[in-house]
Amino acid sequence: MSWITANFNLKLLSLVIAALAWLAVVYSGNPVAPPKTLTNISIARSAGPPANLDLLTDPSATKLTATIDGLQSAVNAYRPDRSLHASVDLSGLHAGHNSVPIAVQNLDSTVTLQDYKPTSIDLIADVDQQQTVKVQAEATGQPAGCCDKSGAPTASPDSVSLRGPKSLLAQARVIASIDVTGKAATVSLEARVQILDARGRALSQVTATPPKVTVTQQINLVKLQKVVAVTPTISGAPAPGFRITSIDYSPLTLDPSGAQNDVQNLTSLTTDAIEISGATADVVRTVNVKLPAGVTLTPPETGRITVHIHIASETTTPSPSASP
């Protein structure tokens, strides 16, 4: 055994030098990498909150930042989506503010997890509740020109059951809206309810049952009445040597009514044709007034006028008007 102990210190020094030389050779091709920062690491839920609580803040909105080190090859090959697991346990939440620690596990032993931030998440939880809220029905847009909305729109059912955090239910309002643009009759359409806060922002954490209602908007015909002149229609001409000296008729005007777009541009009404071909004497006829579709007259107006067409010989001198 003397050969082992002989010059022991020298042999030990040689062994250390050889090991250092080996390490130098190894690490010259794969040195220790400088610390590497990993960002935007998702945080999972290892356990959900108690059944009677709702979260007002979303833990998934928080992202983890971690720092790792190790040999260059190991750091380069590191996959945080596979090897770094961050999670929070929400089973111990209570109503109000909570500080929940983040548990981080590194599954790759070739890399060292030096640090991570944040180490906890601040979460707000609220009691889960249910309440009935009346639906506010809305009808947007304007009906066709002939029509107008009649009364306020209605919803069926007129209330829905909301479920969500107590603090959000206190300010929730429910709206169901339909579009009646260009409609000429009562409209009933199914609409998905919108759950909004006092500022009109959607409350995505509140749900409604049922999620849809039927909104009905009554639409009525708008009638317009106006005074319109009547113009008799004359067909043909008197016999040769005769002429029309004047035309009298009554009534001179009528008061037709109907849809606004049918009546508002109506400037005159005509009659059935009065035939005077070959006439040598006055022609008196009672004829119908032609009314456009959708336009009517209100009694006592009958839609008939009496027309007196004065015809005289072209050699006849009209009687002079009486002096005042």
Sequence and secondary structure as in RCSB ss.txt:
>XXXX:A:sequence
MSWITANFNLKLLSLVIAALAWLAVVYSGNPVAPPKTLTNISIARSAGPPANLDLLTDPSATKLTATIDGLQSAV
NAYRPDRSLHASVDLSGLHAGHNSVPIAVQNLDSTVTLQDYKPTSIDLIADVDQQQTVKVQAEATGQPAGCCDKS
GAPTASPDSVSLRGPKSLLAQARVIASIDVTGKAATVSLEARVQILDARGRALSQVTATPPKVTVTQQINLVKLQ
KVVAVTPTISGAPAPGFRITSIDYSPLTLDPSGAQNDVQNLTSLTTDAIEISGATADVVRTVNVKLPAGVTLTPP
ETGRITVHIHIASETTTPSPSASP
>XXXX:A:secstr
 HHHHTTHHHHHHHHHHHHHHHHHHHHHHS EEEEEEEEEE EEEEE   TTEEESS GGG  EEEEEEEEHHHH
HH  HHHHEEEEEE TT  SEEEEEE EEEE  TTEEEEEEE SEEEEEEEEEEEEEEEEEEEEES   TTEEE 
S  EEESSEEEEEEEHHHHTT EEEEEEE TT  S EEEEEE EEE TTS B TT EEESSEEEEEE EEE EEE
  EEEEEEEES   TTEEEEEEEEE SEE  EEEHHHHTT  EEEEEEEE TT  S EEEEEEB   TT B  TT
  SEEEEEEEEEETT         
